[in-house]
Amino acid sequence: MQITPKHKGGNNNNMKNSTMMSKTIIRKILVTYTYVTIWILLSGSVIIFNKYILDKKLYNWPFPLSLTMIHMGFSSILSFLLIKVFKLCELPNNMSTSYYFSSIVPIGVLYALSLWSSNSAYIYLSVSFIQMLKALMPVMVYTLNVFLKTQRFEAKIMTNMIVISIGVAIAAYGEAKFDIYGVLLQIVALVFESTRLVLIDMLLKSKGINLNPVTSLYYIAPSCFVFLSIPWFLVEFPILWRKTVGFEVDFVVFTSNCVCAFGLNLAVFLLVGKTSALTMNVAGVVKDWLLIAISWSVIKDTITEVNLMGYFLAFLGVLYYKGLGFQKLKAEEALKKEEEGHCVDDEETKKLLVGEKEIDWVNNNNKKNDDTQN
């Protein structure tokens, strides 16, 4: 049977469309992996750079308050230029002065305390062990949300949080260079950071104010700088003045460090904007393991088998928790589609959104109404 030219043209068009779709998918994958790679490199660079500057055995400049203030001052100037001069992004219209002082400033203070504490921990702990302790972040965020009644208590999630905590405890037990003061500093940093994340949901997102990393720095970095200047004058300024006699600072080292720190925020802006929050979470898991490997191979930190066993247990718990978060994300997307006129037929999706008991209650009520009508 002979094929007509019309069918040939149709086949050619299908092949062209298929080729174009393949190229688009490949381009999207390449862009995603490029952004992920940049973010991982910058994130790891900032952590290792901070460790290098603060560690007494390396650069030997153990002034975490000063380093945090340098970062905040640098970020304040650059974020101002990017928003006001280069018009990279727009500021929210509903940000009043009273709202800034009642909501943004408290978040900025918590951010400053978190950075100060976490940077201080680098003086006493290894990079690998700090990454292991950071696995406690979901535990603190979930516990605080439950305590403030902004999230439902679920036995399976709390059991998972206990598993993560046990894993971190095992990792701490196996730490070769355990320092209780460093551990307390890192725990305090996690408490401040988890409180900050919960407040962002309560004070900003609930009011419809969404800040990206650049606009966040525009508002928060100046308040961090001002707040940190008070303890800096009392704690580190006298020591720096006696030690350096006029602040002899290596501008190449500190400028490079600030550029990396600010570049990391831009990378987050690009990664979340061009991909998704889920991609960033997955990339974060990869980054943590890479940092542990670099800490062991390059910085020559001691990592024991007990360390790895404990962190692997905690890692599995964090992975499970992030998986639940991904399911919730899918459920929220399904809800948006429903609001746009589409119907959510998946019973599991509904349960994720409003809870199993509520779904059963709705179904029972619908059944009673049907019986009444009949």
Secondary structure, 3 states (H helix, E strand, C coil): CCCCHHHHHHHHHHHHHHHHHHHHHHHHHHHHHHHHHHHHHHHHHHHHHHHHHHCCCCCCCCCHHHHHHHHHHHHHHHHHHHHHHCCCCCCCCCCCHHHHHHHHHHHHHHHHHHHHHHHHHCCCCCHHHHHHHHHHHHHHHHHHHHHCCCCCCCHHHHHHHHHHHHHHHHHHHCCCCCCHHHHHHHHHHHHHHHHHHHHHHHHHHHHCCCCCHHHHHHHHHHHHHHHHHHHHHHHCHHHHHHHHCCCCCCHHHHHHHHHHHHHHHHHHHHHHHHCCHHHHHHHHHHHHHHHHHHHHHCCCCCCCHHHHHHHHHHHHHHHHHHHHHHHHHHHHHHHHHHHCCCCCCCHHHHHHHHCHHHHHHHHHHHHHHHHHHC
